[in-house]
Amino acid sequence: MGGQCVERQRTESGNHNQPLADAYRLILTGKSIPFFFRERVRERPDDVAFRYKKYGIYNNVTWSEYWTEVEAFALGLLTLGLETKDLVAIMGDPCPEWFYADLAILCSGAISFGIYSTSSPEETRYAVEQTKATFFLAENQEYVDKILPFADSVPSVRKIVVFDTRATFMYDDPRLIGFSDVQEMGRARKKENSATLQNLIDKVQGEDPAFLVFTSGTSGPAKAAVISHRNILSSLVYATSETLPNLTGSKQRVVSHLSLAHIVERAY
């Protein structure tokens, strides 16, 4: 997975049933994924949210650090013109930037979707055209090369954001921009209005679309299924915790073993 392995922490504690019941009540009142993300940051800023392995070494990311990265990227996307309900494609293997970008999109009230890293350029084009994605996020040159050949024929794509730009230094397409550059734009925006992301999170509702997942396409063209915040929180996160109560009673670790385009991987 691009030399990186992502491991996420589950750190609920206390009575097994009460936290689950409280969470479910919040879900039913229409709370969103960004709401729960913000609450976890407030409650446990110094706890480890996830670890990623790079060059054989695990690096910890705390919840407060997670928020900082997400906020900077979200505000950067807004500066570039991201609007509520826009669709944003993400293509690449599990890596920290995938997590930051995904939550940044959701916090902004937009809709994300992953494209499998094994997809051909034709399959990539199909997904982008069908969704009319406004941004395409690529892990590295490999995935940039899957969109550039047809980018001119998909006018909806405003920018192609690249997480790892080491191999794209000779590319001169004006749509290309580095992930870190977008974050710098976001940090500059925050100086003007520090409450921007907080306000956007307050507007995101549980019934709003959170992300898309594509069917396998084995019996015809792949179709996009819309997953709302409430869908993923109640049907997958809550249901899994109810079936496996130990997940809410002690520290747990979950390794990202599937593509983040997969619905099961997104649930964790």
Phi, psi and omega in degrees: 000064176063025180079006182232143175235125183258131181232123183256147181263140168243119192233037175291157179210170177091204181301136184293324189269323185296311179300325180292317179296318179297317180296319182295322177298321177294320178300316181294335178277002174096020179285152187252172175301313177301326178299312181292326176298312181297321179296319180295321178298317181293321185282322188222061185300329185262358176287155178282124177275313176202165176236146174229144184260126179221126182055036176082003183240132176278134178244131180273142173235116180280169180296323179293322176293322177303311180300315182302316180292316181296314182299315181298318182288320179299313180293328176294317178297320178297321177297326179279357175110009177299136180236160177305136179076001172297152176255136183232126179269140175233128182228125180155174177279165178304128179201163182305320182298326177300314181294314180299313184296316183300311180292327178298318179296313181295320179296333181276357181083009178266183186235127180256161170204142179266148173246129182303137182295341179273358182295143177283167176302324179294318178292324178295315179300317181302313182296318182290319180293317182296325183267345186055047182301140181267338176225146175237120181255122184241137180297317184200192184303323182306319184271334172299319181292347178271349179244328184304320182301333182242006185301325181295335182269002177238083186295345181293333183283113181273318183220149173245109184265127185249124180293308183247106187263010185300331183256007181245019185294340179266358180281138183237017178294128184295344180281343183282136176209144181282150178304314181295328178292322177296319179295324177298321176297322180293320179295323178294322179293323181298326180297333180276324181209096186288344185265003187306307184291322177303316180295320180293319179299321180298336183272343182283126183252157182300329181276353179290149174298135178258308179204171177248148168231141182264142174291169186293332181078016182288334181248015181155186180303139179299144180242143181270127175259133181271125179248120180276168177300318180294322178306306187289325181287318184272314186284328184248302184295307181295314182299320179295318180293326178291322180285325181240077187299337179298338179296334182258004184249351181200172179292134180228156177235135179236124180267132176288104185249352178243168172297145178286000171279348185274138184299322181295317180295323180295331183293335182261000000 
